C-alpha cells in the first residue's frame, strides 16, 4: 500500500498541484496586491507573503488529490 507522502510526490499529483497553485496563487496575489504592484510600493515582506500565497493552493490541491487516490484504493 502506498503511503500518503509517496502519493503526494507522484509526478502527476505534483504537476496538477503546481498548475492549480500557479493559477489560483496568481489570482490571489492579484486580488491582494494589485494596488501595490501598480504603485510599485511592494516591500520585501510583501514578496515573502506573495510567495507564500502560492503554497496554500498547492497544499489544498495536493491534499485533495492524495485523498481521492487513496480513497479509490481503500
Secondary structure, 3 states (H helix, E strand, C coil): CCCHHHHHCCHHHHHHHHHHHHHHHHHHHHHHHHHHHHHCCCCHHHHHHHHHHHHHHHHHHHHHHHHHHHHHHC
